[in-house]
Amino acid sequence: MPAEIKGLNEECGVFGVFGADHASQLTYMGLHALQHRGQEGAGIVTSNHERLFQHRDRGLLSKVFADPAELDLLQGDRAIGHVRYGTAGRNSVENVQPFLFRFHDGDTALAHNGNLVNAVSLKRELEDEGAVFQSDSDTEILIHLIRHYIKEDGFIPALKKSLNRVKGGFAFLLLQKDRLIAALDPNGFRPLCIGQMDNGAYVITSETCALDIVGAKFIRDVQPGELLVIDQDGLHEDHYTEDTQLAVCSMEYIYFARPDSIIHGVTVHTARKRMGKLLAQEHPIDGDIVIGVPNSSLSAASGYAEEIGLPYEMGLVKSQYVARTFIQPTQELRERSVQMKLAAVRGVVEGKRVIVVDDSIVRGTTSKQLIQMLRRVGAKEVHMVIASPPFKFPCFYGIDVSTRAELMAAHYSVEEMCQIIGADSLNFLSVPGLIKAIDMPDAGDAPYGGLTVAYFNGDYPTPLYDYEEGYRKSLSEQERKELI
């Protein structure tokens, strides 16, 4: 998708099941519920107790498994699956997960959601020691580290050592012929949860919506620094580190996760609706109607309208049939492609003072085109309110925004942004408002209510390792002083 109309994209979703007949079909269903987390590629690896079977390819899940026979060939009662949106590595089949590695002492499949911030350094070190990488994904680093340490230790001790070497955001699933293993980074940046089916089979996946689709009952969220092993004897809980600090990616609640998912005790729809309500309290606008930008902003828009006492209308309609990789060669056609995705409802907005609620502004071009679209169908005024703070700083833990160059709020004030996008007014939710809206019950005394809000204030919960130098260079002199 061209940068002009591209929003944010999350890296991927993972799904694993252990102890269920037709594990490949269940994994397909689970991945279908996670398709919003990645549409560049998909894959499943299964085990029938003796060997591992793999199928993966580029494209949507329905394309990758267009032939039902592909699922039937994936034998066994245990499986892991992955849907990919790549933040690291080219969009080639070599980078589509789960990866499957065949070793003399047993095969291992690996799937990963997140981004490692010390991947470049580790890869260079491993290559110097003789490692040969089959992909250019940061995920593969973990298996090479395991092979490095396994010479001295068993698999689990080697895995623990390896997990302490990789830094950044990661939810890993590993499958061997006799067990399923899950590990979450020490900050719990990316969501991961455990469920159980009526027959006792365990499911581990990125979002609870995937538990619902396979009929699994939610047990709990995987905790930062946890290492879980599921085998014939059941679920074994362990940790690879005790040095943890909950810092869930706030963009999961703002944008990425499905509204029906529950992350650390908070229903995503409820959090988004509260964002809208608090946004209305912070920035009440005198208008006639409130509309949301489909689809992730609709919950916030309903909350804003409810709080301010204005009608919540369907002023924008989203086409469900436009391919997300739609690329056109000219600026005019690129702008037309936005209109193919979204259409303004003239009968709703004509002659009205319209308050548009969106979840975020990244590059600003889509906002500008939306406002032009609403004015063309007769909107009297267009006021934009954003249910998150200004996105000023990159994400290094698994969102495809790792530089400041593409972030509008990094270069312009709110007033300047308002002028550029052509709105009558522009307002954002505050950081305290965002934290209050999400209100994680198990955050304890974790900073920022157990959330990562670095994208808005530059306060990253971890060192940035390989990204540090480039990030500091991107800051203004004043911003550098504020970070010291």
HELIX and SHEET records of a PDB file:
HELIX    1   1 ALA A   23  ALA A   33  1                                  11    
HELIX    2   2 GLN A   35  ARG A   37  5                                   3    
HELIX    3   3 LEU A   61  VAL A   64  1                                   4    
HELIX    4   4 PRO A   68  ASP A   72  1                                   5    
HELIX    5   5 VAL A   93  ASN A   95  5                                   3    
HELIX    6   6 ALA A  119  ASP A  128  1                                  10    
HELIX    7   7 GLU A  140  TYR A  149  1                                  10    
HELIX    8   8 PHE A  155  LEU A  163  1                                   9    
HELIX    9   9 THR A  208  VAL A  214  1                                   7    
HELIX   10  10 SER A  250  MET A  251  1                                   2    
HELIX   11  11 GLU A  252  PHE A  256  3                                   5    
HELIX   12  12 VAL A  268  GLU A  282  1                                  15    
HELIX   13  13 LEU A  298  ILE A  308  1                                  11    
HELIX   14  14 GLN A  331  LYS A  341  1                                  11    
HELIX   15  15 ARG A  346  VAL A  349  1                                   4    
HELIX   16  16 THR A  365  ARG A  376  1                                  12    
HELIX   17  17 MET A  408  ALA A  410  5                                   3    
HELIX   18  18 VAL A  414  ILE A  421  1                                   8    
HELIX   19  19 VAL A  431  ILE A  438  1                                   8    
HELIX   20  20 PRO A  447  GLY A  450  5                                   4    
HELIX   21  21 ALA A  454  ASN A  457  1                                   4    
HELIX   22  22 TYR A  465  TYR A  467  5                                   3    
HELIX   23  23 GLU A  468  SER A  474  1                                   7    
HELIX   24  24 GLU A  477  LEU A  483  1                                   7    
SHEET    1   A 7 LEU A  52  ARG A  58  0                                        
SHEET    2   A 7 GLY A  41  SER A  47 -1                                        
SHEET    3   A 7 ARG A  78  ARG A  84 -1                                        
SHEET    4   A 7 CYS A  12  PHE A  18 -1                                        
SHEET    5   A 7 TYR A 202  THR A 205 -1                                        
SHEET    6   A 7 CYS A 193  GLN A 196 -1                                        
SHEET    7   A 7 LYS A 217  ASP A 221 -1                                        
SHEET    1   B 6 PHE A  99  PHE A 101  0                                        
SHEET    2   B 6 THR A 108  LEU A 116 -1                                        
SHEET    3   B 6 GLY A 168  GLN A 176 -1                                        
SHEET    4   B 6 ARG A 179  LEU A 184 -1                                        
SHEET    5   B 6 GLU A 226  ASP A 231 -1                                        
SHEET    6   B 6 GLY A 234  HIS A 239 -1                                        
SHEET    1   C 2 VAL A 248  CYS A 249  0                                        
SHEET    2   C 2 LEU A 451  THR A 452  1                                        
SHEET    1   D 2 ILE A 262  ILE A 263  0                                        
SHEET    2   D 2 VAL A 266  THR A 267 -1                                        
SHEET    1   E 5 TYR A 312  GLU A 313  0                                        
SHEET    2   E 5 ILE A 289  GLY A 292  1                                        
SHEET    3   E 5 ARG A 353  ASP A 358  1                                        
SHEET    4   E 5 GLU A 381  ILE A 386  1                                        
SHEET    5   E 5 SER A 425  PHE A 428  1                                        
SHEET    1   F 2 LEU A 316  LYS A 318  0                                        
SHEET    2   F 2 LEU A 342  ALA A 344 -1                                        
END                                                                             
